[in-house]
Amino acid sequence: MPERVHEITLTVNGTVRRVAVPGRRLLSDCLRHDLGLTGTHVGCEHGVCGCCTVLLDGEPVRSCLTFAVTADGHEITTVEGLADGERMSPVQRAFAECHGLQCGFCTPGFLCTVTALLRENPAPTDEEVLEGISGNLCRCTGYQNIIKAVHRAAELTAEES
Amino acid sequence: MTRTGSGSATPVRAPRDIAAPGTGGVGDSPLRPDGTLKVKGEFAYSSDLWIDGMLWGATLRSPHPRAKIVSIDVSAALAHPGVSAVLTHEDVPGRKHFGLDHTWDQPVLAAGEVRHQGEPIALVAADHPETARRAMEKIRIEYEVLEPLTDARRAAFDPAYPQVQPRGNLARHQPVRVGDVEAAKARAEVVVSGEYRVGIQDQAFLGPESGLAVPAEDGGVDLYVATQWMHNDLKQIAPCLGLPEEKIRMTLSGVGGAFGGREDLSMQIHAAMLALHTGRPVKIVYNRYESFFGHVHRHPAEMRYEYGATKDGRILYADVEILLDGGAYTSATMNVVGNAASLGVGPYVIPNIKIDAYGVYTNNPPCGAMRGFGAVQACFAYESMMDKLAEACGLDPVTVRQVNAASQGSELATGQVIWAPLPMAEMLRQARELPMPPPLDASDIRNLPGGASQTTHGEGVRRGVGYGVGLKNICFSEGYDDYSTARVRLEVIGGEAVALVHTAAAEVGQGLVTLEAQIARTELGVERVVIHPADNQVGDAGSSSASRQSYMTGGAVMTACQAVREGVFALAAARLDRPLDTLGDLSLVGGKVVSESAGVLAAIEDVLGDAVIEETREYHHEPTTGMDPVTGRGDSHTQLALCVHRAVVDVDVELGLVKVVELAAVQDVGKILNRLSLEGQIHGGTAQGLGLAVMEEIVVSDGKVRNPSFTDYLIPTILDMPPMRLEILENADPRAPYGLRGAGEPPTLSSTPAIVAAIRDATGLALTRVPVRPEHITGSS
């Protein structure tokens, strides 16, 4: 029996994308497979690791726990949409500069989470950084340079605003 | 990237050349050349590969740890719409078994019997991953379920215990014998003993196993995979596919972490079989659940230790038994046993030693390589023993370690003389003298063990401090010649000299590509370096494991660059029309050919002109020997590296909750090649040791994994990992390139016992197994 598909419209990184998906297609799979945006990574597919974090109307969500159809009509920002044209965002530059990544598989999720965190709280304390990104796992770095990167991103954002 | 010979299509988002622009030679901290791609979401991980028309593979695995396969019926699966192939062991084109280290005991697909839960039995290729999984559920297998053989002790010592596989149940017994332990027992004034256990730890790399196989016109296959060691993959893949190695072209794709878990094959042969069978590209991506069954784990260990000493704490003898459960197949068990035996008492000078290390087969989950590799398990036991000895002798933990510390010139348990500096006593002193973190501020509940979940006001919280020392062998041991190969090409592109570095070495996140570029800049005096994607079109680089790539591939890049440099010098002499030996001592600095006596002779670009200089070099470390099968004697290790940890913890003794407050590390790395990368390795290695100390364990009962998810297998979050202090020493190893020592593994050894020692200090409990769980602290288990 052919599976029923739904026509949905997503604004992904500022571009309107129309896509037909089955009701149970995950947003992560929709982004990666249907729209070819593989910068969003899938590490556990059960909402723990945070690798798949994207911004849904600016708020971080686990795209592996979100059905694509529920994002119909909404704005989605993925890692590919964080840069302003060729210029990487302060968060992206800070993670590269502070060695806040090694294998880099978790990085897109961290970047999205931190982008939202700094928008809410442009100068977080150490404790606020820890709380803000405690839902993202990293297996390589022991997090030390990720904390530095978040503070550096806050600095860069302040300098450039 | 360019590809020749295969005639097959190249996937979109395939690995590509990475330019490493800018400056930064050996000793600097240039940024990772792949960092920009990674923060932009453009780095092609093996799970991101894509080629039009590709099929998706899925793997049917055994739900039983031990069973006979009575029958397999694939007809319903094959008839499922969208399915292109369903394959079983009958369809394996060549050899039916593979394995690391010449022990080819692992079936490509199970035939007649399964020996562990999750063993692959059948493969499906379909037009969509969900279709493949649904079809897989239609494969009907009739099992005769058998009682799993899960008792490692009986497997080792009970001849009546049934055999797990035809090799017998004992994979390796490695004794170590020094002096006369029985005689020393009569002289001991203090005797301490303990039984220790280490649970199964998972590498838990965040990017699950995945890859793409593309059939080629020449009947071969192009494989894009995330692995630690392409050439060893190839040695196993080719015979199983019945193809010559040259018909299999392998390209390293982006690797989402490894930590030992990608040293064994996972989906490589399976995807290639499906691609060759269907004539279409096939991609396989495991999910997290499957990943827990898709790779080997850290061996669980049972260890019995007895030390005798003088009353002032000088160890007279060590009587040790280490039992490692390798699960159903050999994988790396032989070498894990070798490490556990040779490093069984760690960096301590003990005149009389009896160690027996065993690796056995059971129907428990298969175990193999994980960061620390046999040395981790022993380290937890011998460091626990040092604390026990300190207590028995009324010494503090640092002093008892200093009293017995090895140093340059002393012998390991194997009799191998420690040839390079090993300033362990000094490192312990430094660790002790580092400033302490401030006392607990219980007014903020987030500071308490358990954090926001705390239900008390911290009345039961006690602070503890503990130390751990770990000694790790770097590079492969026991006579293995794990060489590496590098091809370096220097030419003028766009008016500028550019070095292209090509190796088969796997960048798994550790930063090898950064280091390759730094070495090329230092040796060739150029700024622009390009790192070619790692593939098998260049010679073997060995594995990205055993903390060996800086040493081995670093050494290969260094020597290939030096050969290129000689070519530049010869060319310079020709261009200047002067004999080379009249030019004095030459070097390449700042883009110039420089003579020590005459100064700048020419720009590299002017010397090169249209010439291209390319050199390929193999780099071999000093030969090692095997371990004597009876005494364990032998110069078995290539290099040794030491890390000391001091852990500070707060423990809620009533709730059993632990908060690691601070971890300080003192590590000797020989030479800092890139401080930023190096510190990242020490941080990450320490975090994995923390995981083993208090969080991480694959829980197994009756041979079955009970927690194959990140909901139930917990790895440290940013709230679990405390701030770190690092002291990094540079006592060069004269044998190694630039004097460096491998750095990734030692901190994984020492952080675990340091944390457990700190919990013991806070609680007064014995705590003989890791991970330490709340019920071990509250006594409620």
HADDOCK unambig.tbl for C-alpha pairs under 7 A between the chains (distance, minus, plus):
assign (segid A and resid 38 and name CA) (segid B and resid 48 and name CA) 5.70 0.50 0.50
assign (segid A and resid 39 and name CA) (segid B and resid 41 and name CA) 3.96 0.50 0.50
assign (segid A and resid 39 and name CA) (segid B and resid 42 and name CA) 6.13 0.50 0.50
assign (segid A and resid 43 and name CA) (segid B and resid 206 and name CA) 5.24 0.50 0.50
assign (segid A and resid 43 and name CA) (segid B and resid 207 and name CA) 5.53 0.50 0.50
assign (segid A and resid 43 and name CA) (segid B and resid 208 and name CA) 6.52 0.50 0.50
assign (segid A and resid 43 and name CA) (segid B and resid 288 and name CA) 6.77 0.50 0.50
assign (segid A and resid 44 and name CA) (segid B and resid 287 and name CA) 6.55 0.50 0.50
assign (segid A and resid 44 and name CA) (segid B and resid 288 and name CA) 4.82 0.50 0.50
assign (segid A and resid 44 and name CA) (segid B and resid 710 and name CA) 6.94 0.50 0.50
assign (segid A and resid 45 and name CA) (segid B and resid 288 and name CA) 7.00 0.50 0.50
assign (segid A and resid 48 and name CA) (segid B and resid 710 and name CA) 6.17 0.50 0.50
assign (segid A and resid 48 and name CA) (segid B and resid 711 and name CA) 6.54 0.50 0.50
assign (segid A and resid 79 and name CA) (segid B and resid 40 and name CA) 6.19 0.50 0.50
assign (segid A and resid 79 and name CA) (segid B and resid 41 and name CA) 5.66 0.50 0.50
assign (segid A and resid 80 and name CA) (segid B and resid 40 and name CA) 5.81 0.50 0.50
assign (segid A and resid 80 and name CA) (segid B and resid 41 and name CA) 5.67 0.50 0.50
assign (segid A and resid 92 and name CA) (segid B and resid 39 and name CA) 5.47 0.50 0.50
assign (segid A and resid 96 and name CA) (segid B and resid 35 and name CA) 5.40 0.50 0.50
assign (segid A and resid 96 and name CA) (segid B and resid 36 and name CA) 6.40 0.50 0.50
assign (segid A and resid 96 and name CA) (segid B and resid 39 and name CA) 6.82 0.50 0.50
assign (segid A and resid 97 and name CA) (segid B and resid 31 and name CA) 6.48 0.50 0.50
assign (segid A and resid 99 and name CA) (segid B and resid 676 and name CA) 6.81 0.50 0.50
assign (segid A and resid 102 and name CA) (segid B and resid 509 and name CA) 4.34 0.50 0.50
assign (segid A and resid 102 and name CA) (segid B and resid 510 and name CA) 6.06 0.50 0.50
assign (segid A and resid 102 and name CA) (segid B and resid 511 and name CA) 6.87 0.50 0.50
assign (segid A and resid 103 and name CA) (segid B and resid 255 and name CA) 6.60 0.50 0.50
assign (segid A and resid 103 and name CA) (segid B and resid 256 and name CA) 5.31 0.50 0.50
assign (segid A and resid 103 and name CA) (segid B and resid 257 and name CA) 5.41 0.50 0.50
assign (segid A and resid 103 and name CA) (segid B and resid 508 and name CA) 5.93 0.50 0.50
assign (segid A and resid 103 and name CA) (segid B and resid 509 and name CA) 3.53 0.50 0.50
assign (segid A and resid 104 and name CA) (segid B and resid 38 and name CA) 5.78 0.50 0.50
assign (segid A and resid 104 and name CA) (segid B and resid 256 and name CA) 6.86 0.50 0.50
assign (segid A and resid 105 and name CA) (segid B and resid 206 and name CA) 6.52 0.50 0.50
assign (segid A and resid 105 and name CA) (segid B and resid 207 and name CA) 6.21 0.50 0.50
assign (segid A and resid 105 and name CA) (segid B and resid 256 and name CA) 5.17 0.50 0.50
assign (segid A and resid 107 and name CA) (segid B and resid 39 and name CA) 6.51 0.50 0.50
assign (segid A and resid 108 and name CA) (segid B and resid 39 and name CA) 6.54 0.50 0.50
assign (segid A and resid 108 and name CA) (segid B and resid 41 and name CA) 6.46 0.50 0.50
assign (segid A and resid 130 and name CA) (segid B and resid 718 and name CA) 6.16 0.50 0.50
assign (segid A and resid 130 and name CA) (segid B and resid 719 and name CA) 6.16 0.50 0.50
assign (segid A and resid 134 and name CA) (segid B and resid 717 and name CA) 6.01 0.50 0.50
assign (segid A and resid 134 and name CA) (segid B and resid 718 and name CA) 5.44 0.50 0.50
assign (segid A and resid 134 and name CA) (segid B and resid 719 and name CA) 6.18 0.50 0.50
assign (segid A and resid 137 and name CA) (segid B and resid 717 and name CA) 5.70 0.50 0.50
assign (segid A and resid 139 and name CA) (segid B and resid 205 and name CA) 6.31 0.50 0.50
assign (segid A and resid 139 and name CA) (segid B and resid 206 and name CA) 6.79 0.50 0.50
assign (segid A and resid 140 and name CA) (segid B and resid 684 and name CA) 4.98 0.50 0.50
assign (segid A and resid 141 and name CA) (segid B and resid 680 and name CA) 5.51 0.50 0.50
assign (segid A and resid 141 and name CA) (segid B and resid 681 and name CA) 6.97 0.50 0.50
assign (segid A and resid 141 and name CA) (segid B and resid 683 and name CA) 5.95 0.50 0.50
assign (segid A and resid 141 and name CA) (segid B and resid 684 and name CA) 4.43 0.50 0.50
assign (segid A and resid 142 and name CA) (segid B and resid 683 and name CA) 4.87 0.50 0.50
assign (segid A and resid 142 and name CA) (segid B and resid 684 and name CA) 4.24 0.50 0.50
assign (segid A and resid 142 and name CA) (segid B and resid 687 and name CA) 5.12 0.50 0.50
assign (segid A and resid 142 and name CA) (segid B and resid 721 and name CA) 6.68 0.50 0.50
assign (segid A and resid 143 and name CA) (segid B and resid 718 and name CA) 5.94 0.50 0.50
assign (segid A and resid 144 and name CA) (segid B and resid 683 and name CA) 6.90 0.50 0.50
assign (segid A and resid 144 and name CA) (segid B and resid 723 and name CA) 6.84 0.50 0.50
